[in-house]
Amino acid sequence: NFSSRAPAPIFGRVVLLLIDALRADFVLGSNARKFMPYTTDVMERGSAHSFISKARAPTVTMPRIKVRTQSLF
């Protein structure tokens, strides 16, 4: 049974936080409360979920950062 109508939203809004080159143990490790207390609180309440992505070289992060910063000047 297929319907073309979208289901009702579960949440009113979604915030996606993407931090390049952040070590997972800073957010998920034993010292997470010390390094990122707010993020730790939100995850402990169940209001946030973590996802770890591991990139392999070569990545294109640096060229993209350079383009964005050079276009400002």
Secondary structure, DSSP 8 states (H G I E B T S, - for coil): ----S----SSS-------TT--HHHHHSTTHHHH-HHHHHHHHHTS---------SS--HHHHHHHHHHTT-
